[in-house]
Amino acid sequence: MARNEEKAQSMLYRFREAQAAELGLGTRADRRPRMASACKSLRDCERWRGEILREISRKVSKIQDSGLTDYEVRDLNDEINKLMREKRHWENQIVALGGANYRRNVAMLDDDGKEVPGTKGYKYFGRAKDLPGVRELFQSRKIDEDEDNQTLSFYKKFMNQGPAYYGDLDQEDGVLLESERLAEEEEWEEAYTTLREVLSLPEDDPIPPMPRHESSSSTADNSSASAVQSEQKAETADGASNDSEPSPSDKRPKTVTAEATISSSIPADQLQQAFLHAQTAASYIPFLSAESLLPPKMPTRVEMEQVLLDLKKKALVEEYFGNEKLAVT
């Protein structure tokens, strides 16, 4: 009868030992540690990780067998997920010992470029995807994705729109401005009719047109500019005809000319209309006169310049001569 040492050297024993090592069984002394943190050798960690990968590959190939029952498929899928978690522990230990980083969080994509469901957390391999209950899970996820895609395609036509979609170009054709003008005139007529009923004004009076400040100001600016240009042309013509003698227009002070220009820039019909409105309002308010209800008279530019010039002169006199000079003057 042979001893144990002789048995260990036999060909059959070595074959069985190599077969057990390939299947991941191994001997008791060379068995994989239960905790990855207990292994302090980087080389051993790499070896155990490779062994786990071989076991996963073998079980994934086995789970494709159509002869397995549903219970065996579930058990194999559970074992594969357990080996995947163990592999992740060994990869963390390899990184802690200064080795290569095998933890790549790369999403698994299908033929359409979408992420495959079931690639995070608990995973399903092979025939496990066709198990009753798992098939409905994948179908429900696909239905949810289709609904999200339909919602996105519905709202996609409202995205990346130009300025015309937000109404920024509505005023370019003038249709909107014309409709707004008509609506303003209707509101003006309604308001004037209500005011006439409240003040018991005669109904025969025509409704005055709606005042438009922008158009009136632009008309006044154009009329003043044309008046100034005509005056400059007249002065140029007078200077060319008689260079030696000053013309009567040159002898007039500039203030008078500027005031005449400003007064001529105001249309007479607007002044008359304002005075009529003031008289009508004063007839119902006895303690006010028509002059007090007229719009306030604004100083002209020449008058404002003259006032500022006088103030500057007064400040200079006070600075250099004091209050005595002012008392004498």
C-alpha positions, 0 to 999 in steps of 0.5 A, a space after each residue: 500500500 503506497 504512502 500519502 507522499 507517493 499518492 501526491 506524486 501520481 499522475 491521476 492525483 496531479 490531474 485531479 488537482 489541476 482540474 479542481 484549481 481550474 474549477 475554482 475549488 483548489 486545495 484547503 491551503 490554497 483557497 481564496 480568502 473570504 475577505 479581500 482586505 485580508 490579502 496584503 499582496 498585490 500579486 495575490 489580489 491580481 491572481 484571485 481577481 483573475 480566478 473570479 473572472 474565469 468563474 464568471 465567464 464559465 457560469 455566464 456560458 453555462 446560464 445560456 443552456 436551454 436545458 436548465 430549469 427556471 430555478 437553476 437559472 435563478 441560482 446561477 444568476 444569483 451566483 454570478 451577481 455574488 461573484 461580481 460583488 466579490 470582484 469589485 471588492 478585490 478591485 478596491 483592494 488592488 487600488 488600495 495596494 497601489 495597483 491598476 484601477 479596473 473599476 471602469 463605470 462604462 455604461 452598456 449600450 444596445 444597438 441604438 446607443 441607449 443604455 441597457 436596462 439592468 446594468 446597474 445594481 442587480 444584473 440579469 444574464 442569458 436566460 435570466 432575462 426571459 424568466 417570468 417577471 423579469 421580461 415584464 420588468 424590461 418591457 415596462 422600462 422600454 414603455 417608459 422610455 418610449 413615452 419619454 421619447 414621445 414627450 420629447 419629440 412633442 415639445 421639440 418643435 417648440 424649442 430653438 425658435 426664432 424671434 418671430 415665435 416670441 412676437 419680436 417682429 410683429 411691429 415691422 409690418 405695421 399691422 399691429 401698430 395700426 390696430 393699436 392706434 384704432 383701439 386707442 382712438 375707440 378708448 379715447 372716444 368712450 372716455 370723452 363720452 363718459 366725461 361729457 355725461 358726467 360734466 353735462 356738456 352739450 352733446 353737439 360738441 365734436 369729440 377732439 382728436 386724441 393728442 399724440 405727444 410723439 407726433 406733435 413733438 416730432 412735428 414741432 422739431 421739424 417745423 423749428 428746424 425748417 424755420 431755422 434753416 430758412 432764417 439762416 438762408 435769408 441771413 446768408 442772402 442778405 450778407 451776400 447782397 450787402 456786405 458793408 452795411 449790417 442788415 436789419 435782421 443782424 441788428 435785432 437781438 438774438 433773443 428776439 429771433 430765438 423767441 420768434 422761432 420757438 413761437 412759430 414752432 408751436 402750431 396755432 391750432 393746438 394753442 387755440 384748441 387748448 384755450 377752448 378746452 380751458 374755457 370749457 372747463 372754466 365755465 364749470 369751475 367758477 373759481 378758476 380762470 381759463 388762463 390758469 387752466 392753460 398748459 404751463 409755458 416752458 422757458 426756451 433754451 435761450 432763456 435758460 442759457 441767459 439765466 445760467 449766464 447770469 448766475 455764473 456772473 453773479 458767482 464770479 462777482 461774489 468770488 472776486 469782489 464780495 458782497 460790497 460790489 453787489 450792493 453798489 451795483 
